[in-house]
Amino acid sequence: MHQLQRYNDIPFSYRISSGLSWPTVCIFSGVHGNEPSGIDALHMLLHDFESWKHSLLQGTLLLVIGANQEAMELWQRFVEYDMNRLFGIDKPTCYEWKRVVELESLINESDFLIDLHSTSKPSVPFMFSELQHQSFVENLWVSHVIYGWWALGWVTVGDAESYANQQWCVSVTYESGDHRSPDGRQNASAFVLSVLQSTWLLWWETKGMEWENQKDFHVYLEGFYTAKTGDFSYAIAAENFLPIDKDTLIWRDGWEDIFLPAWTILVMPKSEDAIHQWKEAFFRWKKV
């Protein structure tokens, strides 16, 4: 049995309670307005609770179905400021700032935070987390995991996951694949179900569903490359989670040919037209 109610003071947010106090799991979607897969997945999940297809075994589930509604209506990442750079910092006065203050209050009462996103180019589904959450992560239905994002604090300052970690929350960020991929909603839905099982909120029949967490694709931040010039080009077909051998010519930066100093896994390479002087071009990772 569960009780479902809509927040009156936090728009597009829902609270589903079992009557048992632990754990509280908070799931965000639509922090970026042009990423619909998580929003669609949570709409489906809410419908399943409303129709009693699902019922909580214990704990409380908080759903934010479209964190950045104004950006969603414009089909763009944000309106004035990137919402995922405003958590836990001094904020400018804008629509996104007011919304983040509301969302922080939900994180503050939660034991787990799940932030659903998608990518701007084709990619396998993958997840960000930190090594202190590894035992939780390894129970989730995702094979590609990135640890150590905290080391890039100057890049990721203000993201919801890092803020939740500071509040002693177990937190992960999930990327369901390309914004435009028809598989995005299915990927996000399957991932959310695995979260609800791993947090003991829901039991789900997994008979016939084969799953193995492939630790070969669990990687930890090793470094990143910043473009020295405005004339940057890849010497390879750069793809997410691409293993690359030592001494491979990987890119050209102006007149300089750059070779990898060690075997690495290429993660989140930016498109050449998005790389500017003194901006990060891609990240290098090693196996956990």
Backbone as a ProteinNet text record, in pm:
[ID]
protein_1_A
[PRIMARY]
MHQLQRYNDIPFSYRISSGLSWPTVCIFSGVHGNEPSGIDALHMLLHDFESWKHSLLQGTLLLVIGANQEAMELWQRFVEYDMNRLFGIDKPTCYEWKRVVELESLINESDFLIDLHSTSKPSVPFMFSELQHQSFVENLWVSHVIYGWWALGWVTVGDAESYANQQWCVSVTYESGDHRSPDGRQNASAFVLSVLQSTWLLWWETKGMEWENQKDFHVYLEGFYTAKTGDFSYAIAAENFLPIDKDTLIWRDGWEDIFLPAWTILVMPKSEDAIHQWKEAFFRWKKV
[TERTIARY]
84.4	0	88.5	36.1	110.7	13.6	64.6	-11.2	61.9	-10.2	50.2	-8.1	79.2	32.9	124.2	66.1	141.8	181.5	306.6	350.2	277.3	225	160.2	260.2	373.7	471.5	591.9	602	712.5	649.5	632	560.3	622.1	534.3	573.3	649.2	619.1	686.3	582.8	616.5	523.4	592.2	512.9	561.4	477.6	543	475.2	529.8	442.1	485.8	427.8	510.8	465.9	414.9	449.8	419.9	538.2	641.3	765.9	871.6	951.9	1032.9	1154.8	1211.7	1340.2	1331.7	1401.3	1476	1388.8	1439.8	1376.7	1461.1	1401.4	1470	1410.8	1495.8	1453.4	1505.8	1418.6	1457.7	1422.7	1525	1506.4	1500	1421.5	1424.5	1407.8	1457.5	1437.6	1512.2	1623.7	1708.6	1754.4	1777	1801.3	1677.5	1626.5	1496.1	1490.1	1603.8	1604.7	1640.6	1616.6	1647.8	1520.3	1440.6	1306	1296.5	1398.8	1382.8	1350.6	1418.3	1390.6	1251.7	1208.4	1074.1	969.6	986.5	892.1	891.3	1009.7	1018.5	946	959.8	893.6	743.2	699.5	555.3	496.7	566.8	520.2	519.8	623.2	632.1	519.8	494	386	251.7	228.1	103.3	90.8	200.8	197	163.1	209.3	170.4	25.5	-18.2	-156.2	-255.1	-216.7	-304.4	-283.1	-193.1	-161.3	-95	-33.7	49.5	170.8	221.2	329.7	277.2	337.2	310.4	439	469.8	593.9	593.4	707.7	725	764.1	841	885.3	937.4	962.9	1025.7	935.4	1000.3	932.1	1001.8	923.7	976.1	934.6	1033	1007.7	1038.7	943.3	960.6	949.7	1048.7	1041.9	1032.8	913.4	888.5	896.2	1019	1043.3	1091.6	1219.8	1274.1	1277.4	1305.8	1317.7	1208.3	1086.9	971.2	981.9	1033.3	1042.3	1137.8	1249	1342.3	1281	1200.4	1132.7	1038.7	965.7	872.2	944	1068.7	1149.5	1236.7	1236.2	1321	1467.5	1517.6	1657.6	1712	1843	1909.7	1869.2	1868.1	1827.8	1776	1721.5	1667.3	1771.3	1816.6	1916.6	2048.7	2042.1	2161.6	2141.7	2251.7	2247.3	2209.7	2092	2043.5	2140	2209.7	2299.3	2436.8	2444.4	2563.7	2527.1	2406.3	2357.5	2334.6	2349.4	2322.2	2434	2394.9	2489.7	2583.9	2553.8	2640.8	2557.4	2626.2	2555.9	2496.8	2369.1	2298.1	2255.1	2256.5	2198.8	2046.3	1983	1837.4	1778.6	1719.8	1660.7	1564	1494.2	1399.3	1468.5	1582.4	1652.2	1696.4	1738.6	1780.1	1664.9	1549.1	1433.9	1398.4	1408.5	1374.9	1476.2	1603.4	1705.9	1686.6	1648.6	1622.3	1514.4	1410.1	1304.2	1358.6	1439.9	1492.3	1592.2	1668.9	1762.2	1687	1568.3	1491.3	1452.1	1429.9	1399	1522.9	1637.6	1762.3	1792.1	1767.2	1802.6	1727	1612	1537	1553.4	1646	1658.8	1782.4	1773.9	1888.2	1958.9	1884.4	1938.1	1890.4	1979.9	1941.5	1978.2	1881.1	1903	1869.1	1965	1944.6	1950.8	1837.9	1826	1857	1946.7	1986.5	1996.2	2034.3	2067.7	2178.3	2234.1	2353.5	2319.6	2407	2384.6	2429.8	2494.8	2539.3	2524.9	2525.3	2506.2	2605.6	2554	2638.1	2565.4	2642.7	2583.1	2531.3	2428.6	2387.4	2502.1	2520	2626	2587.5	2670.2	2636.3	2759.5	2737.9	2841	2812.9	2918.6	2906.1	3045.6	3056	3185	3211.4	3338.4	3377.4	3315.1	3278.8	3216.1	3078.4	3022.1	2891.4	2902.5	3022.9	3046.2	2960.3	2942.1	2862.7	2717.9	2664.6	2529.4	2525.8	2622.1	2627	2631	2704.2	2722.4	2595.5	2491.9	2364.1	2267.5	2307.4	2218.7	2237.1	2134.8	2134.3	2202.5	2331	2409	2551.4	2606.6	2737.4	2852.2	2823.6	2928	2916	3020.2	3015.6	3142.8	3125.1	3236.8	3247.1	3363.1	3389.9	3492.5	3492.7	3597.7	3566.7	3439.9	3403.2	3429.5	3430.1	3455.1	3588.3	3683.1	3815.5	3811.2	3702.5	3687.3	3595.7	3614.6	3525.9	3511.3	3616.7	3607.9	3517.5	3496.5	3408.3	3265.9	3251	3120	3060.8	3121.2	3071	2922.9	2845.8	2703.8	2612.7	2664.3	2575.3	2501.3	2383.9	2296.5	2363.5	2435.5	2498.9	2601.1	2686.3	2788.4	2724.7	2619.7	2549	2492	2431.5	2373.7	2481.5	2597	2706.8	2745.9	2744.1	2778.5	2674.1	2552.7	2446.8	2442.3	2546.9	2556.9	2449.9	2413.3	2321.8	2404.6	2349.8	2405	2349.9	2435.8	2387.1	2454	2376	2426.3	2357.8	2426.8	2371.5	2368.5	2254	2238.2	2214.8	2289	2274.8	2217.5	2096.9	2023.9	2057.1	2152	2183	2144.1	2148.5	2121.4	1982.9	1974.1	1845	1737	1777.3	1680.4	1658.4	1728.4	1718.7	1583.1	1516.2	1389.5	1406.1	1530.9	1557	1576.4	1584.9	1616.7	1517.7	1388.5	1287.6	1293.5	1311	1320.3	1443.1	1556.4	1677.8	1657.1	1598.8	1576.4	1478.1	1373.8	1274.3	1336.1	1415.4	1480.2	1576	1648.4	1742.5	1669.3	1560.1	1483.8	1430.9	1381.7	1333.6	1445.5	1566	1677.9	1713.4	1698.6	1721.7	1620	1493.1	1388	1402.7	1453.6	1481.4	1600.4	1705.8	1828.4	1812.1	1711.1	1683	1567.2	1520.5	1418.2	1280	1256.7	1125.4	1026.4	1080.2	993.2	1052.4	965.1	1009.1	961.3	1051.4	1018.7	1058.2	969.1	996.2	1101.8	1218.4	1327.8	1352.5	1263.8	1280.3	1284.4	1384.9	1399.6	1475.7	1507.6	1583.9	1729.1	1813.7	1953.9	2028.3	2107.7	2181.6	2313.3	2416.6	2547.3	2616.5	2659.1	2727.9	2871.9	2904.7	3035.3	3137.5	3217	3310	3424.8	3439.1	3540.8	3516	3394.3	3360.6	3330.5	3386.2	3385.1	3519.7	3516.4	3641.1	3652.8	3778.2	3806.6	3887.2	3858	3922.5	4074.4	4140.3	4286.3	4339.1	4262.7	4307	4215.1	4245.1	4167.3	4260.6	4216	4298.5	4229.3	4304.3	4254.4	4318.7	4235.9	4286.5	4375.1	4491.6	4584.4	4557.1	4489.7	4460.2	4312.8	4271	4134.7	4125.6	4237.8	4243	4268.3	4162.3	4172.3	4099.7	4161.1	4093.4	4136.7	4043.2	4074.7	4144.6	4235.7	4303	4240.5	4139.1	4069.3	3918.9	3841.4	3696.1	3664.1	3649	3634.7	3494.3	3486.9	3359.3	3367.2	3253.3	3247.1	3286.4	3370.2	3420	3505.5	3577.1	3665.2	3801.2	3843.8	3978.3	4082	4192.4	4294.8	4431.9	4514.3	4647	4744.1	4844.9	4953.5	5020.6	5064.8	5138.2	5050.9	4918.7	4828.7	4818.4	4830	4804.5	4655.3	4617.1	4475.7	4417.4	4497.5	4443.5	4555.8	4517.1	4609.3	4558.6	4648	4614.3	4703.4	4646.6	4728.8	4825.4	4954.5	5055.9	5109.5	5062.1	5118.4	5038.6	5109	5048.4	5062.8	4951.5	4951.6	4930.2	5020.7	5012.8	4980.7	4901.9	4865.5	4987	5011.6	5126.9	5105	4979.1	4949	4815	4794.2	4664.3	4554.1	4443.8	4337.5	4202.1	4097.6	3961.4	3911.8	3874.8	3826.6	3680.4	3649.2	3513.7	3465.9	3344.5	3277.2	3358.3	3406.2	3477.1	3380.3	3416.5	3332.6	3346.5	3244.8	3253.1	3356.8	3424.4	3530.6	3480.2	3357.5	3305.6	3269.7	3271.4	3240.9	3366.8	3483.7	3610.5	3676.1	3704.6	3767.5	3895.3	3977.3	4104.6	4082	4162.4	4161.6	4034.4	3963.1	3846.8	3878.9	3820.9	3846.6	3786.8	3863.5	3821	3764.5	3826.6	3780.9	3848	3806.8	3858.4	3921.6	4025.5	4093.8	4064.9	4037.4	3998.9	4073.8	4086.1	4146.5	4044.3	4063.5	3972.3	3983	3867.2	3865.7	3925.4
-119.8	0	125.6	231.1	356.2	473.8	590.1	713.7	804.7	859.2	944.7	1084.3	1182.7	1320.2	1410.7	1517.2	1615.8	1729.9	1776.3	1889.1	2015.3	2091.2	2217.3	2330.3	2322.3	2430.9	2402.9	2282.4	2248.4	2192.4	2274.1	2230.9	2107.9	2024.9	1906.6	1803.7	1800.5	1708.6	1627	1500.2	1406.5	1330.6	1295.2	1218.4	1092.2	977.5	848.8	782.2	758.5	711.6	574.1	488.2	355.1	354	456.9	458.5	415.1	359.4	321.7	427.5	462.3	583.9	573.5	455	447.3	347.6	377.2	498.1	597.7	718.4	817.1	830.2	800.4	804.4	918	1009.1	1123.3	1105.3	1122.1	1107.2	1235.4	1297.3	1416.7	1377.8	1451.5	1444.4	1585.1	1608.3	1737.5	1852.4	1827.3	1936.6	2019.2	1951	2018.6	1999.3	2107.7	2105	2030.6	1998	1926.3	1778.9	1725.2	1584.6	1514	1459.7	1412.6	1270.6	1188.4	1046	1022.8	1092.9	1076.1	1125.5	1234.7	1287.2	1184.5	1127.1	1025.5	903.8	861.4	743.3	767.6	887.6	915.3	934.4	986.2	992.2	850.9	756.8	618.2	557.6	585.8	531.7	586.8	717	777.4	714.5	692.8	628.9	489	416.7	281.3	282.7	385.4	396.7	442.8	533.3	580.7	468.2	377.6	266.5	143	152.9	44.1	-76	-50.4	-154.6	-177.2	-68.4	-75.3	-30.3	-83	-34.3	-45	58.7	60.2	-45.4	-110.2	-205.4	-133.5	-26.6	51.1	184.7	274.5	400	499	601.6	711.1	740	768.5	800.9	942.9	1026.6	1163.5	1174	1219.6	1230	1375.7	1421.9	1554.3	1530.4	1551.7	1519	1647.8	1683.3	1806.5	1916.3	1909.1	2007.8	2147.6	2156.5	2287.1	2302.6	2331	2336	2444	2560.2	2668.1	2632	2568	2523.8	2411.8	2325.4	2218.6	2276.6	2381.2	2443	2504.6	2548.8	2608.2	2504.7	2380.2	2272.7	2317.6	2365.7	2403.7	2364.2	2361.9	2310.4	2390.2	2520.9	2605.6	2738.3	2821.1	2950.7	3060.3	3077.8	3181.1	3121.6	3022.2	2958.6	2806.7	2735.4	2589.6	2549.1	2489.9	2452	2357.6	2273.7	2175.7	2233.6	2366	2434.2	2530.9	2516.4	2610.9	2549.1	2417.3	2352.8	2381.4	2428.1	2445.3	2562.8	2658.7	2774.6	2901.6	3016.7	3145	3162	3190.4	3182.7	3320	3340.1	3462	3457	3569.7	3574.6	3548.6	3432.2	3395.1	3279.3	3240.5	3129.9	3003.4	2967.7	2844.4	2848.3	2963.7	2976.6	2942.6	2999.4	2972.6	2824	2763.2	2621.5	2534.5	2566.1	2488.1	2493.1	2607.5	2617.2	2517.1	2503.2	2405.6	2263.1	2235.1	2099.9	2063.4	2159.8	2132.9	2085.4	2138.7	2096.9	1949.9	1899.2	1757.4	1671.3	1715.9	1642.9	1635	1743.8	1750.8	1649.5	1601.9	1502.5	1360.8	1342.5	1214.2	1136.2	1005.2	916.7	882.4	887.4	859	967.4	1010.7	1099.5	1033.9	1028.4	977.5	1090.5	1133.3	1244.8	1190.4	1197.3	1138.1	1241	1202.7	1290.8	1210.9	1279.1	1213.2	1293.7	1240.9	1299.9	1370.4	1462.1	1541.5	1471.2	1355.2	1276.9	1129	1040	897.1	843.3	760.9	702	583.9	489.4	385.9	453	398.4	451.7	436.1	536.1	527.3	610.3	600.6	660.9	723.5	834.6	896.2	863.5	836	823.2	834.5	809.7	813.6	679	651.7	518.5	481.5	580.7	546	484	497.4	438.4	313.3	258.1	149.1	27	-9.1	-128.4	-111.5	8.3	36.3	34.6	99.3	110.7	-26.3	-119.7	-249.4	-334	-290.9	-361.1	-303.7	-196.1	-128.7	-181.3	-164.9	-217.8	-120.4	-106.8	-22.7	-76.9	-90.5	-154	-53.8	71.7	172	276	283.3	369.2	453.7	581.4	674.8	718.4	692.9	738.3	852	931.4	1031.7	1167.1	1191.1	1320.1	1435.9	1407	1511.9	1581.3	1510.4	1568	1685.6	1695.9	1806.6	1913	1944.9	2038.9	2170.4	2216.1	2343.2	2331.7	2208.4	2186.8	2160.1	2085.6	2034.8	2107	2215.2	2283.6	2315.4	2285.7	2318.2	2211.3	2091.8	1987.1	1920.3	1865.5	1808.2	1690.8	1607.3	1489.4	1529.9	1626.2	1668.8	1731.8	1810.7	1869.9	1760.6	1659	1549.5	1474.3	1453.3	1388.4	1467.2	1599.7	1683.7	1672.6	1629.9	1611.6	1466.3	1388.3	1248.2	1161.1	1200	1120.6	1023.5	905.9	820.8	876.1	919.7	990.3	940.1	935.4	895.8	982.1	999.2	1066.8	965.7	949.8	850.3	919	875.8	925.7	812.9	833.6	724.8	707.8	786.1	782.4	914	916.6	1037.7	1094.7	1230.6	1297.2	1242.8	1218.7	1184.3	1034.4	952.8	807.5	755.7	673.2	614.5	517.3	475.1	382.2	453.9	586.8	661.2	638.1	645.8	627.1	486.6	385.7	247.8	229.2	287.9	277.8	340.8	460.6	530.6	454.5	399.2	324.3	201.3	125.8	6.8	44	153.2	196.8	234.6	308.7	350	228.6	128.8	7.6	-61.6	-61.7	-125.1	-46.7	85.7	167.7	134.1	123.9	97.6	-40.8	-136.5	-268.6	-264.6	-192.7	-190.3	-111.7	-25.1	50.5	-11	-125.9	-205.5	-137.5	-44.9	18.4	-63.7	-145.3	-213	-348.4	-445.3	-574.4	-583.9	-628.7	-634.6	-770.6	-832.8	-964.3	-951.6	-1011.1	-1000.8	-1132.6	-1229	-1356.6	-1334.8	-1391.3	-1376.9	-1252.4	-1164.7	-1044	-1069.2	-1086.3	-1115.8	-986.3	-989.6	-869.9	-907.4	-841.9	-858.2	-723.1	-675.5	-547.7	-568.6	-518.9	-542.9	-445.7	-493.3	-405.2	-360.7	-422.4	-376.1	-231.4	-185.5	-48.7	36.7	-1.2	85	157.2	289.8	364.3	476	519.7	625.8	734.3	859	972.4	966.5	976.4	977.9	1115	1187.1	1318.3	1371.5	1488.2	1546.8	1633.4	1666.5	1747.5	1879.5	1988.8	2122.3	2169.2	2213.7	2258.9	2382.6	2380.7	2493.1	2598.6	2558.8	2651.4	2639.8	2722.9	2713.7	2625.2	2560.6	2473.2	2330.8	2264.1	2130.5	2032.2	1914.6	1810.3	1673.6	1578.6	1441.9	1369.4	1281.2	1196	1057.3	1035.7	907.9	935.8	830.9	843	838.4	954.4	963.1	921.5	816.2	766.6	751.6	760.7	745.8	603.6	593.1	466.5	388.9	460.6	397.4	366.9	237.5	205.7	243.8	305.5	350.8	310.5	254.9	208.5	324.4	297.3	392.2	427.9	551.9	605.1	622.3	613.1	637.6	788.4	827.2	966.5	990.7	1075.5	1089.8	1222.5	1329	1457	1549.3	1654.9	1759.7	1890.7	1960.5	2087.9	2194.1	2267.3	2358.4	2277.6	2306.1	2232.7	2111.9	2088.7	1983.3	1853.7	1743.3	1610.3	1555.5	1508	1461.3	1310.5	1240.2	1095.3	1063.6	959.4	922.2	867.7	914.9	866.3	730.1	684	554.4	503.9	372.1	315.6	385.3	414.2	487.1	453.7	499.6	490.4	633	662.6	796.1	808.6	912.3	931.1	1072.9	1081.6	1208.9	1303.7	1256.2	1349.1	1451	1575.9	1680.3	1683.4	1733.9	1753.6	1861.2	1847.6	1942.7	2086.2	2106.9	2244.4	2303.4	2219	2267.4	2289.6	2264.7	2276.4	2408.6	2488.2	2618.4	2624.5	2723.8	2737	2745.1	2670	2662	2598.5	2523.9	2448.2	2299.2	2222.7	2078.4	2013.7	1923.8	1857.5	1718.7	1648.6	1514.5	1473.9	1359.2	1310.3	1173.2	1145.6	1016.3	941.6	812.5	731.8	599.4	540.3	407.6	315.3	186	89.5	93.1	75.4	68.1	-64.2
0	0	0	-60.8	-60	-69.3	-36.2	-48.3	-145.8	-244.4	-346.5	-334.1	-328.3	-322.9	-404.1	-454.8	-531.9	-438.5	-451.2	-370.5	-415.5	-320.3	-353.1	-373.4	-303.1	-305.7	-395.2	-451.6	-542.2	-670.5	-772.6	-893.5	-959.2	-1017.4	-1095.2	-1011.1	-882.1	-790.8	-713.9	-686.8	-625.6	-513.8	-413.1	-299.6	-286.6	-290.1	-277.2	-152.1	-54.7	77.3	108	168	208.1	351.9	428.3	571.2	655.5	591.6	659	626.7	722.9	711.3	620.8	601.1	530.5	417.1	304.5	270.9	193.6	176.8	89.5	-36.4	-150.3	-280	-362.5	-405.4	-486.3	-628.5	-728.7	-868.7	-943.9	-1004.7	-1086.6	-1233.6	-1310.4	-1456.9	-1511.6	-1631.9	-1696.4	-1633.2	-1564.4	-1517.4	-1636.9	-1749.3	-1876.9	-1965.1	-2018.7	-2083.9	-2215	-2274.9	-2402.9	-2385.7	-2266	-2237.4	-2190.6	-2283.3	-2249.3	-2195	-2211.1	-2179.5	-2031.8	-1941.7	-1800	-1762.8	-1825.7	-1801.7	-1842.4	-1961.4	-2009	-1917.6	-1872.7	-1786.1	-1653.8	-1596.5	-1468.9	-1485.3	-1599.8	-1626.5	-1625.6	-1690.5	-1694	-1553.7	-1476.4	-1340.9	-1253.3	-1264.3	-1185.7	-1221	-1349.2	-1392.8	-1332.8	-1326.5	-1271	-1121.8	-1050.8	-910	-895.9	-982.9	-977.1	-1007.1	-1096.5	-1133.8	-1046.2	-949.6	-855.9	-924.6	-1040.5	-1099.3	-1010.3	-951.5	-852.9	-717.8	-612.2	-476.9	-396.7	-319.8	-242.9	-133.5	-117.5	-8.3	120	106	220.9	170.8	264.3	229.4	157.5	99.9	32.4	-99.9	-202.1	-334.6	-370.8	-404	-447.2	-595.9	-675.9	-820.5	-863.9	-939.4	-1002.2	-1152.4	-1206.7	-1348	-1430.1	-1464.7	-1538.9	-1446.6	-1408.8	-1315.1	-1375.4	-1504.5	-1569.6	-1674.6	-1629.3	-1718.3	-1824.9	-1790	-1888.3	-2001.3	-1968.7	-2072.7	-2155.8	-2092.8	-2166.4	-2271.5	-2235.3	-2329.8	-2449.3	-2426.9	-2534.2	-2605.1	-2554.3	-2605.1	-2612.6	-2499	-2490.2	-2353	-2341.8	-2221.7	-2096.9	-2107.6	-1996	-2050.2	-1961.3	-2001.4	-1981.1	-1855.1	-1824.9	-1777.3	-1687.9	-1633.7	-1633.3	-1653.5	-1646.7	-1504	-1487.9	-1355.5	-1285.5	-1361.7	-1301.1	-1269.2	-1259.7	-1210.2	-1097.6	-1041.3	-940.8	-803.3	-790.4	-662.1	-561.9	-444.2	-334.9	-348.3	-437.1	-454.5	-444	-431.5	-435.9	-574	-579.3	-706.1	-756.8	-887.9	-944.8	-931.6	-935.1	-926.4	-1064.8	-1081.8	-1209.6	-1185.5	-1290.2	-1277.8	-1229.9	-1291.8	-1252.3	-1106.5	-1059.1	-919.2	-824.6	-850.4	-764.6	-766.3	-881.8	-893.4	-818.5	-827.7	-758.7	-607.8	-554.2	-410.5	-369.1	-452	-424	-429.2	-529.8	-547.2	-437.7	-391.2	-281.1	-156.6	-133.4	-15.3	-24.7	-146.5	-163.8	-140.3	-191.6	-168.7	-19.3	51	192.8	278.4	230.9	308.4	253.8	159.2	90.3	134.6	117	138.2	7.4	-102.8	-236	-332.5	-422	-531.9	-663.8	-755.6	-890.5	-986.5	-1066.7	-1159.8	-1302.8	-1375.2	-1507.8	-1616.6	-1707.4	-1817.2	-1947.4	-2055.4	-2181.9	-2248.2	-2356.8	-2418.5	-2549.7	-2590.1	-2711.1	-2838.4	-2824.4	-2939.7	-2905.6	-3004.6	-2977.4	-2874.5	-2782.8	-2678	-2617.1	-2564.8	-2481.1	-2354.2	-2289.3	-2159	-2058.5	-1972.5	-1872.6	-1750.7	-1647.3	-1519.9	-1455.9	-1384.8	-1301.6	-1155.3	-1080.2	-935.3	-875.8	-745.9	-677.6	-611.6	-585.5	-539.1	-404.5	-322.6	-194.8	-214.1	-335.8	-365.3	-452.4	-465.5	-560.3	-532	-406.8	-375.9	-420.3	-410.7	-459.5	-611.7	-673.8	-819.6	-886.6	-829.9	-893.9	-894.5	-824.2	-829.5	-933.5	-999.3	-1093	-1234.6	-1316.2	-1452.2	-1547.7	-1533	-1624.3	-1627.1	-1745.8	-1759	-1765.6	-1801.6	-1818.9	-1707.7	-1624.3	-1505.6	-1500	-1468.4	-1454.7	-1308.6	-1247	-1111.3	-1113.9	-1007.6	-992	-1051.1	-1082.3	-1142	-1046.2	-915.4	-816	-839	-900.1	-922.5	-1018.9	-1095	-1189	-1131	-1003.4	-936.6	-1009.5	-1077.3	-1149.3	-1271.1	-1320.9	-1435.1	-1387.9	-1279.9	-1240.3	-1119.5	-1075.8	-957.6	-974.6	-870.4	-873.2	-927.6	-958.2	-1009.8	-895.1	-926.6	-824	-753.4	-827.7	-766.8	-661.7	-694.1	-598.3	-475	-495.4	-382	-292.2	-353.3	-274.6	-196.8	-256.8	-185.6	-61.1	-71	43.4	154.7	118.1	217.4	266.8	237.3	278.2	212.8	91.9	9.5	-75.3	-104.1	-209.6	-340.7	-429.6	-548.2	-675.1	-782.5	-914.3	-1020.1	-1131.6	-1248.6	-1362.8	-1425.9	-1532	-1665.4	-1767	-1904	-1989.5	-2043.3	-2109.4	-2256.9	-2309.2	-2451.9	-2517.5	-2649.4	-2726.6	-2695.3	-2686.1	-2665.2	-2758.6	-2882.7	-2987.4	-3003.5	-2927.4	-2943.3	-2895.8	-2976.1	-2931.8	-2815.1	-2789.4	-2678.8	-2545.7	-2548.3	-2427.6	-2314.8	-2345.1	-2241.3	-2183.8	-2270.9	-2223.7	-2134.7	-2176.8	-2095.3	-1957.8	-1957.7	-1830.8	-1742.3	-1801.7	-1723.3	-1658.8	-1735.3	-1680.8	-1568.5	-1587.7	-1484.8	-1356	-1368.9	-1250.5	-1175.8	-1246.8	-1180.4	-1104	-1161.4	-1090.3	-964.7	-969.3	-850.1	-741.7	-780.6	-682.2	-620.4	-698.6	-642	-547.2	-587.9	-508.8	-379.9	-373.7	-251.5	-174	-216.2	-146.9	-142.4	-237.6	-243.9	-324.9	-416.1	-511.6	-545.4	-560.8	-614.2	-757.4	-846.3	-987.3	-1040.7	-1116.8	-1173.2	-1283.4	-1261	-1357.6	-1429.9	-1413.6	-1481.7	-1633.4	-1696.4	-1840.6	-1881.2	-1784.3	-1814.2	-1777.4	-1877.2	-1851.2	-1820.4	-1714.4	-1677.5	-1612.9	-1656.9	-1593.9	-1596.2	-1480.8	-1472.5	-1518.4	-1636.4	-1697.3	-1640.5	-1547.9	-1479.5	-1569.6	-1687.7	-1781.2	-1820.6	-1806.1	-1843.3	-1720.2	-1606.1	-1489.4	-1488.2	-1505	-1524	-1422.5	-1400.3	-1304.4	-1375.2	-1341	-1405.8	-1393.9	-1508.8	-1511.9	-1554.4	-1632.5	-1677.6	-1785.5	-1834	-1942.5	-2025.8	-2144	-2232.9	-2261.6	-2247.7	-2279.1	-2408.6	-2501.1	-2631.1	-2613.5	-2677.3	-2667.4	-2773.9	-2880.1	-2989.7	-3026.3	-3119.1	-3171.2	-3292.6	-3327.3	-3445.6	-3398.7	-3355.3	-3297.1	-3386.8	-3410.3	-3488.5	-3438.2	-3437.7	-3398.3	-3512.8	-3476.2	-3575	-3576.3	-3494.7	-3487.1	-3490.6	-3505.4	-3492.2	-3343	-3281.3	-3135.8	-3092.6	-3012.2	-2960.5	-2808.9	-2745	-2599.8	-2558	-2455.5	-2400.9	-2502.3	-2584.7	-2683	-2619.7	-2613	-2563.8	-2670.4	-2627.8	-2721.9	-2668.7	-2756.4	-2717.4	-2695.8	-2615.5	-2592.8	-2724.8	-2736.5	-2851.7	-2976.1	-2960.7	-3073.6	-3098.5	-3226.7	-3263.2	-3248.1	-3154.1	-3122.6	-3170	-3173.6	-3220.7	-3264.6	-3332.8	-3375.4	-3318.4	-3252.9	-3189.7	-3252.1	-3349.2	-3427.7	-3513	-3497.7	-3574.7	-3500	-3379.7	-3295.4	-3305.6	-3332.7	-3328.5	-3185.5	-3129.3	-2992.2	-2988.6	-2917.8	-2902.5	-2756	-2735.3	-2599.3	-2524.3	-2401.5	-2325.3	-2263	-2254.9	-2192.6	-2245.3	-2233	-2271.4	-2192.8	-2259.6	-2191.2	-2252	-2186.2	-2238.1	-2259.8	-2380.4	-2415.5	-2372.4	-2297.8	-2247.8	-2277.3	-2325.9	-2351.1	-2439.7	-2555.5	-2644.8	-2703.2	-2698	-2755.1	-2906.9	-2974.1	-3118.1	-3148	-3260.3	-3293.7	-3296.4	-3345.1	-3354.9	-3218.8	-3114.1	-2978.6	-2896.1	-2955.2	-2882.7	-2917.8	-2814.5	-2832.6	-2750.5	-2778.8	-2707.7	-2556.3	-2483.1	-2337	-2281.3	-2363.8	-2318.9	-2324	-2228.9	-2227.7	-2352.8	-2414.9	-2538.3	-2510.1	-2416.1	-2381	-2250.4	-2198.6	-2071.2	-2090.5	-2011.5	-2016.6	-1886.6	-1900.8	-1786.2	-1786.8	-1671.7	-1658.4	-1592.3	-1606.5	-1545.8	-1394.1	-1329.7	-1183.8	-1139.4
[MASK]
++++++++++++++++++++++++++++++++++++++++++++++++++++++++++++++++++++++++++++++++++++++++++++++++++++++++++++++++++++++++++++++++++++++++++++++++++++++++++++++++++++++++++++++++++++++++++++++++++++++++++++++++++++++++++++++++++++++++++++++++++++++++++++++++++++++++++++++++++++++++++++++++

